[in-house]
Structures are given as C-alpha cells and as structure tokens.
C-alpha cells in the first residue's frame, strides 16, 4: 500500500534539508531535491523496519474482555 506524506524542505548552504511533517523524527538532506526525496524514503523505510522488528521481538499477550453496555 502506497502512503503519502508531506515533505517540508528548505535550502541551507546549497543543501536541501527536509522532514516528513506527519512522521516526527524523519529528517534528511541531499544535494538536490531528488536526492533529498530518495534519502527521506530510505530513512522512513529504515524506521518502519525497525519498528516492525521491535514489535516482532516483544512478547505480547491477548485477553478477551466483555463489557456491559446496559450499565449506567
């Protein structure tokens, strides 16, 4: 599934610096806008893989619970 994000960027000392507005902590830079976009995609991909790996290693448990919707 393709996700869409907003790349916010600026130029500082001839470098394109940017971040994904919707994903805190995803920053990168590039010598061109195209390089910045590629680097941002790489950073996002690494972040997602790391998060999936973290959850896969966690020992999770589940428990079914009921609720009484008639209680007031």
Secondary structure by P-SEA (a helix, b strand, c coil): cbbbbbbbbbbcccbbbbbcccccccccccccaaaaaaaaaaaaaaaaaaaaaaaaacbbbbbbbbbccccc
